Amino acid sequence: MSEHNYNPEKGYIALLGWSLNAVEAADKFDRRYVVVAPDWAEPYCEEHGIPYVPWNFERLNDRSFEIARTLKDMGVNVSIPLFEETVEWAGAINSVLMDKPRLLGQAMLLRDKALMKRRAQLGGIRVGIFEEAHDKGDVVRFLKRVNQTLLKLDGDPNDPIHLKAFDKAGCLGHRVIRTPDEVDTIPEEEFPVLMESHLDGWEFAVEAWVHNGKIAFLNISEYVTLGYSVFVPATPDLEKYRDQIRGEIEKLIKTFDIEFGFLHPEYFVTSDSTMYFGEVAYRPPGFKVFELLERAYGFNAYQGLILAFDPKTTAEEIQAFFPKEVEDAKGYAGCFGVYPRRRVVSKLEIPEETENHDYFESHELTPPLEETVTKRTAFGTHWGLVYFFGEDPYIMRDLLKHQEDLDFYV
């Protein structure tokens, strides 16, 4: 890693969790930093001269304050969560580092999907119907109640409901249930879960960097198919809602009392332009959206994260760092997550039409380790991403959609 040129006037940052891209961004930046990660990261950090403190992010417990004290004694000003699992830790640590006990409670709200929805509702933010389920009986009752509310008649197809783990990232453990029979397929160990009514609408995500309670930069990420593909910036069709979306994020900042940092919420917009809140995360998004933003705009989103979290960042720095939304983008950057479409695969073969497309840039797919593809019960983890870049958002959208019909593993 490089020789460091720290600005002593600026904050000292702790990155919670291991992300090579975040480390490299911090290393090229003007803030002093330390990586807090499990002990398996130690050899790499030693070899590359990366400042490092070992910590295993199990459940918050009596030892939690130990890491906060360690960082405080080192002179660290703020910790930044890089993953869902480290959001509570950041809340606990920052409440000590900044002497703001409420940050822990805030982090808990941002981790528990049921509490989060209640808090949003209290703030006048529209959410669908939701409830916690402790067993299969609860799920069946909720499915019936939702469909009764929607005035379904006997024989009408049920409106689906969604089940999600309380505190996992994104699509993990997400199921769609349409009939009572499907409830039987849920393993006992997945309970308790959050149940919510299905919202018919266009789902999209937002990435918002927040400084002094105000939005510093707001990106709208367009999902082509949830769990498969995303691109930035969004098409004009979705960007036309930008002012409305901005208003929703401002409501969120106020409701969750957010002064600094980074928000990654998901929303639905219905055909009559009503916005429904899905959920909000206080950490970078999955699907390499930070990398896509860098490709589209040229700024490093991880460095933006450091700026938004550092209490010593000035408004001038924020102004100088972030580009103008949409108009400064050099093009559209998208990626597609590949899932094998066959039950048995023997090799990786990038389709010629993908590789020869003008917008194709690169991929990070690896040859299969096993021949048999495990069956996905819920949204699983993709096998790798394929990256595209070009200047027409509609070509990008259709291209990403088309990848779903192709085999990358044969």
TILOKOL-621491 format. One record per residue (C-alpha): residue in one letter; z, y, x. Coordinates in Angstrom, 2 decimals. Example, Ala and Ser with C-alpha at 12.3 -4.5 7.8 and 13.67 -1.06 7.14 Angstrom:
BEGIN
<node r="a" z="7.80" y="-4.50" x="12.30"/>
<node r="s" z="7.14" y="-1.06" x="13.67"/>
END
This chain:
BEGIN
<node r="m" z="0.00" y="0.00" x="0.00"/>
<node r="s" z="-0.56" y="3.60" x="1.05"/>
<node r="e" z="1.72" y="5.94" x="2.96"/>
<node r="h" z="3.55" y="7.84" x="0.28"/>
<node r="n" z="3.37" y="11.55" x="-0.30"/>
<node r="y" z="6.13" y="12.13" x="-2.80"/>
<node r="n" z="6.78" y="15.41" x="-4.39"/>
<node r="p" z="10.59" y="15.72" x="-4.07"/>
<node r="e" z="10.61" y="18.19" x="-6.99"/>
<node r="k" z="9.40" y="15.43" x="-9.31"/>
<node r="g" z="11.19" y="12.49" x="-10.92"/>
<node r="y" z="11.96" y="9.09" x="-9.46"/>
<node r="i" z="10.52" y="6.42" x="-11.78"/>
<node r="a" z="11.42" y="2.77" x="-12.44"/>
<node r="l" z="8.63" y="0.57" x="-13.85"/>
<node r="l" z="10.07" y="-2.24" x="-15.99"/>
<node r="g" z="8.01" y="-5.43" x="-15.84"/>
<node r="w" z="5.20" y="-6.51" x="-13.56"/>
<node r="s" z="1.75" y="-4.98" x="-13.95"/>
<node r="l" z="-0.41" y="-4.71" x="-10.87"/>
<node r="n" z="-2.53" y="-1.92" x="-12.37"/>
<node r="a" z="0.60" y="0.11" x="-13.14"/>
<node r="v" z="1.93" y="-0.43" x="-9.60"/>
<node r="e" z="-1.35" y="0.63" x="-8.02"/>
<node r="a" z="-1.48" y="3.73" x="-10.22"/>
<node r="a" z="2.12" y="4.66" x="-9.29"/>
<node r="d" z="1.35" y="4.08" x="-5.64"/>
<node r="k" z="-1.50" y="6.57" x="-5.66"/>
<node r="f" z="0.53" y="9.14" x="-7.57"/>
<node r="d" z="2.94" y="11.86" x="-6.41"/>
<node r="r" z="6.13" y="10.36" x="-7.90"/>
<node r="r" z="8.60" y="8.13" x="-6.13"/>
<node r="y" z="8.77" y="4.78" x="-7.92"/>
<node r="v" z="10.45" y="1.38" x="-7.90"/>
<node r="v" z="9.36" y="-1.81" x="-9.65"/>
<node r="v" z="11.99" y="-3.74" x="-11.62"/>
<node r="a" z="10.67" y="-7.27" x="-12.12"/>
<node r="p" z="11.76" y="-10.93" x="-12.10"/>
<node r="d" z="12.39" y="-12.51" x="-8.71"/>
<node r="w" z="8.97" y="-14.20" x="-8.58"/>
<node r="a" z="7.50" y="-10.75" x="-7.82"/>
<node r="e" z="9.59" y="-10.35" x="-4.66"/>
<node r="p" z="7.29" y="-12.04" x="-2.09"/>
<node r="y" z="4.31" y="-9.97" x="-3.27"/>
<node r="c" z="6.30" y="-6.73" x="-3.18"/>
<node r="e" z="7.66" y="-7.48" x="0.30"/>
<node r="e" z="4.24" y="-8.35" x="1.63"/>
<node r="h" z="2.67" y="-5.16" x="0.25"/>
<node r="g" z="5.55" y="-2.77" x="0.86"/>
<node r="i" z="6.20" y="-2.15" x="-2.82"/>
<node r="p" z="9.70" y="-0.78" x="-3.59"/>
<node r="y" z="11.33" y="-3.46" x="-5.72"/>
<node r="v" z="14.57" y="-4.38" x="-7.49"/>
<node r="p" z="14.91" y="-7.92" x="-8.92"/>
<node r="w" z="15.98" y="-8.28" x="-12.55"/>
<node r="n" z="15.37" y="-10.95" x="-15.18"/>
<node r="f" z="14.77" y="-9.48" x="-18.60"/>
<node r="e" z="16.56" y="-11.96" x="-20.78"/>
<node r="r" z="18.38" y="-10.77" x="-23.88"/>
<node r="l" z="20.43" y="-7.61" x="-23.52"/>
<node r="n" z="23.98" y="-8.71" x="-22.68"/>
<node r="d" z="27.18" y="-7.57" x="-20.93"/>
<node r="r" z="25.31" y="-7.42" x="-17.63"/>
<node r="s" z="22.76" y="-4.97" x="-18.98"/>
<node r="f" z="24.57" y="-1.94" x="-17.63"/>
<node r="e" z="24.46" y="-3.41" x="-14.16"/>
<node r="i" z="20.76" y="-2.62" x="-13.77"/>
<node r="a" z="21.28" y="0.84" x="-15.27"/>
<node r="r" z="24.05" y="1.54" x="-12.73"/>
<node r="t" z="21.97" y="0.16" x="-9.86"/>
<node r="l" z="19.08" y="2.48" x="-10.76"/>
<node r="k" z="21.39" y="5.44" x="-11.34"/>
<node r="d" z="22.96" y="4.95" x="-7.89"/>
<node r="m" z="19.47" y="4.88" x="-6.38"/>
<node r="g" z="18.76" y="8.26" x="-7.97"/>
<node r="v" z="16.19" y="7.03" x="-10.50"/>
<node r="n" z="15.53" y="9.55" x="-13.34"/>
<node r="v" z="13.80" y="7.40" x="-15.93"/>
<node r="s" z="12.63" y="3.85" x="-16.61"/>
<node r="i" z="9.27" y="3.06" x="-18.20"/>
<node r="p" z="8.74" y="-0.11" x="-20.26"/>
<node r="l" z="5.42" y="-1.80" x="-19.52"/>
<node r="f" z="5.83" y="-4.69" x="-21.97"/>
<node r="e" z="7.30" y="-5.32" x="-25.40"/>
<node r="e" z="10.10" y="-7.39" x="-23.85"/>
<node r="t" z="11.27" y="-4.46" x="-21.72"/>
<node r="v" z="11.40" y="-1.77" x="-24.44"/>
<node r="e" z="15.06" y="-2.41" x="-25.28"/>
<node r="w" z="15.93" y="-2.49" x="-21.61"/>
<node r="a" z="14.30" y="0.90" x="-21.10"/>
<node r="g" z="16.31" y="2.27" x="-24.02"/>
<node r="a" z="19.55" y="0.88" x="-22.58"/>
<node r="i" z="18.80" y="2.08" x="-19.05"/>
<node r="n" z="17.54" y="5.53" x="-20.08"/>
<node r="s" z="20.57" y="6.11" x="-22.29"/>
<node r="v" z="22.64" y="5.78" x="-19.08"/>
<node r="l" z="20.25" y="7.60" x="-16.71"/>
<node r="m" z="19.79" y="10.54" x="-19.08"/>
<node r="d" z="23.20" y="10.37" x="-20.69"/>
<node r="k" z="21.64" y="10.11" x="-24.15"/>
<node r="p" z="23.31" y="7.20" x="-25.98"/>
<node r="r" z="20.88" y="7.49" x="-28.91"/>
<node r="l" z="17.99" y="6.23" x="-26.80"/>
<node r="l" z="19.35" y="2.69" x="-27.07"/>
<node r="g" z="19.44" y="2.80" x="-30.87"/>
<node r="q" z="15.96" y="4.27" x="-30.89"/>
<node r="a" z="14.68" y="1.43" x="-28.71"/>
<node r="m" z="16.22" y="-1.11" x="-31.10"/>
<node r="l" z="14.32" y="0.48" x="-33.99"/>
<node r="l" z="11.12" y="0.30" x="-31.97"/>
<node r="r" z="11.68" y="-3.41" x="-31.32"/>
<node r="d" z="12.71" y="-4.76" x="-34.71"/>
<node r="k" z="9.75" y="-4.66" x="-37.08"/>
<node r="a" z="11.85" y="-4.74" x="-40.25"/>
<node r="l" z="14.15" y="-1.89" x="-39.16"/>
<node r="m" z="11.11" y="0.02" x="-37.94"/>
<node r="k" z="9.43" y="-0.17" x="-41.36"/>
<node r="r" z="12.62" y="0.97" x="-43.11"/>
<node r="r" z="12.96" y="3.93" x="-40.79"/>
<node r="a" z="9.31" y="4.83" x="-41.34"/>
<node r="q" z="9.83" y="4.66" x="-45.11"/>
<node r="l" z="12.82" y="7.00" x="-44.85"/>
<node r="g" z="10.58" y="9.43" x="-43.00"/>
<node r="g" z="8.12" y="9.48" x="-45.91"/>
<node r="i" z="5.56" y="7.34" x="-44.10"/>
<node r="r" z="3.59" y="4.95" x="-46.31"/>
<node r="v" z="4.15" y="1.27" x="-45.61"/>
<node r="g" z="3.18" y="-1.85" x="-47.60"/>
<node r="i" z="5.77" y="-4.07" x="-49.31"/>
<node r="f" z="7.83" y="-6.01" x="-46.78"/>
<node r="e" z="10.86" y="-8.27" x="-46.58"/>
<node r="e" z="12.59" y="-10.59" x="-44.14"/>
<node r="a" z="12.35" y="-14.35" x="-44.70"/>
<node r="h" z="15.01" y="-16.76" x="-43.52"/>
<node r="d" z="13.34" y="-19.94" x="-44.74"/>
<node r="k" z="10.21" y="-21.30" x="-46.45"/>
<node r="g" z="11.64" y="-20.66" x="-49.93"/>
<node r="d" z="11.80" y="-16.94" x="-49.19"/>
<node r="v" z="8.12" y="-16.96" x="-48.23"/>
<node r="v" z="7.02" y="-18.73" x="-51.42"/>
<node r="r" z="9.04" y="-16.30" x="-53.56"/>
<node r="f" z="7.60" y="-13.28" x="-51.75"/>
<node r="l" z="4.03" y="-14.58" x="-52.12"/>
<node r="k" z="4.57" y="-15.04" x="-55.86"/>
<node r="r" z="6.24" y="-11.66" x="-56.31"/>
<node r="v" z="3.56" y="-9.76" x="-54.43"/>
<node r="n" z="0.85" y="-11.38" x="-56.52"/>
<node r="q" z="2.75" y="-10.75" x="-59.76"/>
<node r="t" z="3.04" y="-7.10" x="-58.79"/>
<node r="l" z="-0.72" y="-7.03" x="-58.29"/>
<node r="l" z="-1.12" y="-8.40" x="-61.86"/>
<node r="k" z="-2.93" y="-11.54" x="-60.75"/>
<node r="l" z="-3.68" y="-14.03" x="-63.52"/>
<node r="d" z="-3.37" y="-17.80" x="-63.23"/>
<node r="g" z="-6.41" y="-19.07" x="-61.41"/>
<node r="d" z="-7.13" y="-15.74" x="-59.64"/>
<node r="p" z="-7.19" y="-16.18" x="-55.87"/>
<node r="n" z="-3.91" y="-15.01" x="-54.35"/>
<node r="d" z="-3.76" y="-11.87" x="-52.27"/>
<node r="p" z="-2.66" y="-12.98" x="-48.82"/>
<node r="i" z="0.64" y="-12.04" x="-47.20"/>
<node r="h" z="1.24" y="-11.65" x="-43.47"/>
<node r="l" z="4.03" y="-13.21" x="-41.47"/>
<node r="k" z="5.07" y="-11.78" x="-38.12"/>
<node r="a" z="7.73" y="-12.47" x="-35.57"/>
<node r="f" z="10.39" y="-9.74" x="-35.62"/>
<node r="d" z="10.15" y="-8.72" x="-32.00"/>
<node r="k" z="7.05" y="-10.15" x="-30.34"/>
<node r="a" z="4.08" y="-8.18" x="-29.15"/>
<node r="g" z="0.97" y="-7.70" x="-31.27"/>
<node r="c" z="-0.69" y="-10.78" x="-32.69"/>
<node r="l" z="1.78" y="-13.34" x="-31.33"/>
<node r="g" z="3.13" y="-15.50" x="-34.13"/>
<node r="h" z="1.04" y="-13.65" x="-36.73"/>
<node r="r" z="0.02" y="-15.84" x="-39.71"/>
<node r="v" z="-1.85" y="-15.15" x="-42.91"/>
<node r="i" z="-0.55" y="-17.10" x="-45.93"/>
<node r="r" z="-2.53" y="-17.42" x="-49.17"/>
<node r="t" z="-1.01" y="-20.43" x="-50.94"/>
<node r="p" z="2.43" y="-22.01" x="-51.24"/>
<node r="d" z="1.01" y="-25.14" x="-49.53"/>
<node r="e" z="0.30" y="-23.15" x="-46.38"/>
<node r="v" z="3.98" y="-22.28" x="-46.20"/>
<node r="d" z="4.72" y="-25.92" x="-45.33"/>
<node r="t" z="2.82" y="-25.54" x="-42.06"/>
<node r="i" z="5.31" y="-23.00" x="-40.67"/>
<node r="p" z="7.67" y="-24.60" x="-38.14"/>
<node r="e" z="11.40" y="-24.01" x="-38.84"/>
<node r="e" z="11.96" y="-22.43" x="-35.42"/>
<node r="e" z="9.70" y="-19.49" x="-36.32"/>
<node r="f" z="12.26" y="-18.16" x="-38.81"/>
<node r="p" z="13.47" y="-15.50" x="-39.41"/>
<node r="v" z="10.17" y="-13.64" x="-39.86"/>
<node r="l" z="8.94" y="-10.38" x="-41.35"/>
<node r="m" z="6.69" y="-10.77" x="-44.40"/>
<node r="e" z="4.39" y="-8.01" x="-45.57"/>
<node r="s" z="1.78" y="-7.49" x="-48.23"/>
<node r="h" z="-1.84" y="-7.39" x="-47.14"/>
<node r="l" z="-3.30" y="-3.92" x="-46.84"/>
<node r="d" z="-6.98" y="-3.70" x="-47.59"/>
<node r="g" z="-8.26" y="-1.14" x="-45.24"/>
<node r="w" z="-9.65" y="-0.38" x="-41.88"/>
<node r="e" z="-7.11" y="-1.21" x="-39.21"/>
<node r="f" z="-7.06" y="0.83" x="-36.02"/>
<node r="a" z="-4.66" y="1.69" x="-33.24"/>
<node r="v" z="-3.55" y="4.90" x="-31.62"/>
<node r="e" z="-2.34" y="5.66" x="-28.12"/>
<node r="a" z="-0.33" y="8.87" x="-27.90"/>
<node r="w" z="1.31" y="10.37" x="-24.84"/>
<node r="v" z="4.26" y="12.54" x="-25.83"/>
<node r="h" z="5.82" y="15.38" x="-23.84"/>
<node r="n" z="8.64" y="17.58" x="-25.17"/>
<node r="g" z="8.18" y="16.10" x="-28.64"/>
<node r="k" z="4.50" y="17.11" x="-28.75"/>
<node r="i" z="1.33" y="15.05" x="-28.43"/>
<node r="a" z="-0.21" y="15.50" x="-24.99"/>
<node r="f" z="-3.21" y="13.23" x="-25.56"/>
<node r="l" z="-4.19" y="11.14" x="-28.56"/>
<node r="n" z="-6.70" y="8.31" x="-28.42"/>
<node r="i" z="-7.96" y="6.37" x="-31.41"/>
<node r="s" z="-8.89" y="2.78" x="-30.57"/>
<node r="e" z="-11.38" y="1.14" x="-32.86"/>
<node r="y" z="-10.89" y="-2.57" x="-33.50"/>
<node r="v" z="-14.12" y="-4.35" x="-34.24"/>
<node r="t" z="-12.25" y="-7.55" x="-35.09"/>
<node r="l" z="-8.48" y="-7.60" x="-34.69"/>
<node r="g" z="-7.47" y="-9.91" x="-31.86"/>
<node r="y" z="-11.02" y="-10.03" x="-30.49"/>
<node r="s" z="-12.41" y="-6.64" x="-29.62"/>
<node r="v" z="-11.69" y="-2.97" x="-29.22"/>
<node r="f" z="-13.46" y="0.12" x="-27.86"/>
<node r="v" z="-12.67" y="3.75" x="-27.03"/>
<node r="p" z="-13.20" y="6.46" x="-28.12"/>
<node r="a" z="-13.86" y="5.47" x="-31.74"/>
<node r="t" z="-17.06" y="5.91" x="-33.76"/>
<node r="p" z="-17.53" y="9.27" x="-35.53"/>
<node r="d" z="-16.76" y="7.33" x="-38.77"/>
<node r="l" z="-13.18" y="6.81" x="-37.61"/>
<node r="e" z="-12.87" y="9.98" x="-35.52"/>
<node r="k" z="-13.44" y="12.05" x="-38.67"/>
<node r="y" z="-9.85" y="11.11" x="-39.62"/>
<node r="r" z="-8.49" y="12.52" x="-36.33"/>
<node r="d" z="-6.65" y="15.50" x="-37.86"/>
<node r="q" z="-5.09" y="13.30" x="-40.50"/>
<node r="i" z="-4.14" y="10.69" x="-37.88"/>
<node r="r" z="-2.63" y="13.40" x="-35.71"/>
<node r="g" z="-0.49" y="14.47" x="-38.67"/>
<node r="e" z="0.70" y="10.87" x="-39.11"/>
<node r="i" z="1.68" y="10.59" x="-35.44"/>
<node r="e" z="3.58" y="13.89" x="-35.66"/>
<node r="k" z="5.48" y="12.41" x="-38.63"/>
<node r="l" z="6.23" y="9.34" x="-36.54"/>
<node r="i" z="7.50" y="11.42" x="-33.62"/>
<node r="k" z="9.81" y="13.29" x="-35.97"/>
<node r="t" z="10.99" y="10.21" x="-37.87"/>
<node r="f" z="11.78" y="8.20" x="-34.74"/>
<node r="d" z="13.09" y="11.25" x="-32.91"/>
<node r="i" z="10.76" y="10.86" x="-29.95"/>
<node r="e" z="10.99" y="13.49" x="-27.23"/>
<node r="f" z="8.95" y="11.89" x="-24.47"/>
<node r="g" z="7.01" y="8.81" x="-23.49"/>
<node r="f" z="4.23" y="6.87" x="-25.11"/>
<node r="l" z="3.50" y="5.50" x="-28.58"/>
<node r="h" z="1.10" y="2.76" x="-29.60"/>
<node r="p" z="1.09" y="2.56" x="-33.42"/>
<node r="e" z="-1.26" y="0.69" x="-35.72"/>
<node r="y" z="-2.45" y="2.02" x="-39.06"/>
<node r="f" z="-4.70" y="1.14" x="-41.97"/>
<node r="v" z="-6.88" y="3.69" x="-43.67"/>
<node r="t" z="-7.97" y="2.71" x="-47.19"/>
<node r="s" z="-11.27" y="3.55" x="-48.87"/>
<node r="d" z="-9.66" y="6.60" x="-50.51"/>
<node r="s" z="-8.51" y="7.88" x="-47.06"/>
<node r="t" z="-4.83" y="7.00" x="-47.53"/>
<node r="m" z="-3.08" y="6.12" x="-44.26"/>
<node r="y" z="-0.65" y="3.21" x="-44.16"/>
<node r="f" z="1.64" y="2.62" x="-41.23"/>
<node r="g" z="1.51" y="-0.91" x="-39.77"/>
<node r="e" z="3.86" y="-0.84" x="-36.80"/>
<node r="v" z="4.58" y="1.14" x="-33.67"/>
<node r="a" z="5.18" y="0.02" x="-30.09"/>
<node r="y" z="6.78" y="2.08" x="-27.32"/>
<node r="r" z="4.74" y="0.56" x="-24.49"/>
<node r="p" z="1.14" y="0.32" x="-23.28"/>
<node r="p" z="-1.25" y="-1.59" x="-25.57"/>
<node r="g" z="-2.65" y="-5.02" x="-24.82"/>
<node r="f" z="-6.35" y="-5.68" x="-24.47"/>
<node r="k" z="-6.60" y="-3.44" x="-21.38"/>
<node r="v" z="-6.99" y="-0.25" x="-23.43"/>
<node r="f" z="-5.58" y="1.78" x="-20.49"/>
<node r="e" z="-8.35" y="0.43" x="-18.30"/>
<node r="l" z="-10.93" y="1.20" x="-21.00"/>
<node r="l" z="-9.66" y="4.78" x="-21.22"/>
<node r="e" z="-10.04" y="5.20" x="-17.48"/>
<node r="r" z="-13.61" y="3.90" x="-17.73"/>
<node r="a" z="-14.43" y="6.27" x="-20.61"/>
<node r="y" z="-12.60" y="9.40" x="-19.44"/>
<node r="g" z="-11.86" y="8.98" x="-15.76"/>
<node r="f" z="-8.10" y="9.64" x="-15.95"/>
<node r="n" z="-5.54" y="6.98" x="-15.05"/>
<node r="a" z="-3.54" y="6.18" x="-18.20"/>
<node r="y" z="-0.65" y="4.67" x="-16.21"/>
<node r="q" z="-0.27" y="7.93" x="-14.30"/>
<node r="g" z="-0.32" y="9.65" x="-17.70"/>
<node r="l" z="2.56" y="7.34" x="-18.68"/>
<node r="i" z="4.56" y="8.42" x="-15.63"/>
<node r="l" z="3.95" y="12.09" x="-16.49"/>
<node r="a" z="4.99" y="11.60" x="-20.11"/>
<node r="f" z="8.24" y="9.83" x="-19.15"/>
<node r="d" z="9.29" y="11.93" x="-16.15"/>
<node r="p" z="11.83" y="14.55" x="-17.31"/>
<node r="k" z="10.69" y="16.81" x="-14.45"/>
<node r="t" z="7.07" y="17.02" x="-15.62"/>
<node r="t" z="5.96" y="20.52" x="-16.58"/>
<node r="a" z="3.71" y="21.54" x="-19.47"/>
<node r="e" z="1.20" y="22.84" x="-16.87"/>
<node r="e" z="0.95" y="19.41" x="-15.25"/>
<node r="i" z="0.33" y="17.77" x="-18.62"/>
<node r="q" z="-2.35" y="20.34" x="-19.42"/>
<node r="a" z="-4.10" y="19.81" x="-16.10"/>
<node r="f" z="-3.93" y="16.02" x="-16.22"/>
<node r="f" z="-5.27" y="15.02" x="-19.63"/>
<node r="p" z="-8.93" y="15.50" x="-20.56"/>
<node r="k" z="-10.18" y="16.88" x="-23.87"/>
<node r="e" z="-10.12" y="14.15" x="-26.49"/>
<node r="v" z="-13.54" y="12.67" x="-27.32"/>
<node r="e" z="-15.63" y="15.51" x="-25.88"/>
<node r="d" z="-14.70" y="14.72" x="-22.25"/>
<node r="a" z="-15.53" y="11.02" x="-22.60"/>
<node r="k" z="-18.49" y="9.96" x="-20.47"/>
<node r="g" z="-19.33" y="7.09" x="-22.84"/>
<node r="y" z="-17.80" y="4.25" x="-24.83"/>
<node r="a" z="-15.83" y="1.49" x="-23.13"/>
<node r="g" z="-15.12" y="-1.75" x="-24.93"/>
<node r="c" z="-13.88" y="-5.24" x="-24.30"/>
<node r="f" z="-14.12" y="-8.60" x="-26.00"/>
<node r="g" z="-11.51" y="-11.36" x="-25.79"/>
<node r="v" z="-13.10" y="-14.77" x="-25.48"/>
<node r="y" z="-11.74" y="-17.79" x="-27.34"/>
<node r="p" z="-13.55" y="-21.12" x="-26.86"/>
<node r="r" z="-15.40" y="-22.00" x="-30.07"/>
<node r="r" z="-15.68" y="-25.73" x="-29.34"/>
<node r="r" z="-12.95" y="-28.37" x="-29.31"/>
<node r="v" z="-14.07" y="-29.78" x="-25.96"/>
<node r="v" z="-15.41" y="-27.62" x="-23.13"/>
<node r="s" z="-16.34" y="-28.47" x="-19.57"/>
<node r="k" z="-17.58" y="-25.24" x="-18.03"/>
<node r="l" z="-17.76" y="-21.47" x="-18.25"/>
<node r="e" z="-21.25" y="-20.20" x="-18.99"/>
<node r="i" z="-21.74" y="-16.49" x="-19.70"/>
<node r="p" z="-24.52" y="-16.20" x="-22.34"/>
<node r="e" z="-27.67" y="-14.70" x="-20.84"/>
<node r="e" z="-28.02" y="-12.15" x="-23.64"/>
<node r="t" z="-24.52" y="-10.87" x="-22.81"/>
<node r="e" z="-25.04" y="-10.71" x="-19.07"/>
<node r="n" z="-28.46" y="-9.09" x="-19.40"/>
<node r="h" z="-27.35" y="-6.43" x="-21.88"/>
<node r="d" z="-27.47" y="-2.85" x="-20.56"/>
<node r="y" z="-23.87" y="-2.30" x="-21.62"/>
<node r="f" z="-22.45" y="-5.39" x="-19.88"/>
<node r="e" z="-20.24" y="-4.48" x="-16.92"/>
<node r="s" z="-17.99" y="-7.35" x="-15.86"/>
<node r="h" z="-15.78" y="-10.19" x="-17.03"/>
<node r="e" z="-12.53" y="-11.79" x="-16.01"/>
<node r="l" z="-13.11" y="-15.29" x="-17.37"/>
<node r="t" z="-12.16" y="-18.32" x="-15.36"/>
<node r="p" z="-13.55" y="-21.86" x="-15.52"/>
<node r="p" z="-11.54" y="-24.06" x="-17.92"/>
<node r="l" z="-8.57" y="-25.97" x="-16.47"/>
<node r="e" z="-8.58" y="-28.55" x="-19.23"/>
<node r="e" z="-11.37" y="-30.04" x="-21.29"/>
<node r="t" z="-9.64" y="-30.02" x="-24.68"/>
<node r="v" z="-9.02" y="-26.67" x="-26.28"/>
<node r="t" z="-5.60" y="-26.39" x="-27.93"/>
<node r="k" z="-5.80" y="-25.69" x="-31.63"/>
<node r="r" z="-4.69" y="-22.19" x="-32.57"/>
<node r="t" z="-2.20" y="-22.13" x="-35.42"/>
<node r="a" z="-1.58" y="-18.41" x="-35.30"/>
<node r="f" z="-3.34" y="-15.72" x="-33.27"/>
<node r="g" z="-3.24" y="-17.18" x="-29.78"/>
<node r="t" z="-3.98" y="-15.73" x="-26.39"/>
<node r="h" z="-7.62" y="-15.22" x="-25.43"/>
<node r="w" z="-9.01" y="-16.87" x="-22.32"/>
<node r="g" z="-10.14" y="-13.65" x="-20.69"/>
<node r="l" z="-11.97" y="-10.38" x="-21.34"/>
<node r="v" z="-15.57" y="-9.24" x="-21.08"/>
<node r="y" z="-16.13" y="-5.51" x="-20.46"/>
<node r="f" z="-18.89" y="-3.25" x="-21.74"/>
<node r="f" z="-19.75" y="0.42" x="-21.31"/>
<node r="g" z="-22.50" y="2.55" x="-22.87"/>
<node r="e" z="-23.25" y="5.78" x="-24.64"/>
<node r="d" z="-23.79" y="4.73" x="-28.24"/>
<node r="p" z="-20.68" y="3.78" x="-30.24"/>
<node r="y" z="-22.71" y="1.88" x="-32.86"/>
<node r="i" z="-24.53" y="-0.25" x="-30.30"/>
<node r="m" z="-21.11" y="-0.91" x="-28.75"/>
<node r="r" z="-19.60" y="-1.91" x="-32.10"/>
<node r="d" z="-22.43" y="-4.27" x="-33.03"/>
<node r="l" z="-22.54" y="-5.76" x="-29.54"/>
<node r="l" z="-18.82" y="-6.56" x="-29.61"/>
<node r="k" z="-19.17" y="-8.07" x="-33.08"/>
<node r="h" z="-22.11" y="-10.20" x="-31.96"/>
<node r="q" z="-20.10" y="-11.75" x="-29.09"/>
<node r="e" z="-18.09" y="-13.67" x="-31.70"/>
<node r="d" z="-21.16" y="-15.82" x="-32.41"/>
<node r="l" z="-21.73" y="-16.82" x="-28.80"/>
<node r="d" z="-20.31" y="-19.64" x="-26.69"/>
<node r="f" z="-18.85" y="-18.67" x="-23.33"/>
<node r="y" z="-17.32" y="-22.10" x="-22.79"/>
<node r="v" z="-19.60" y="-25.11" x="-23.24"/>
END
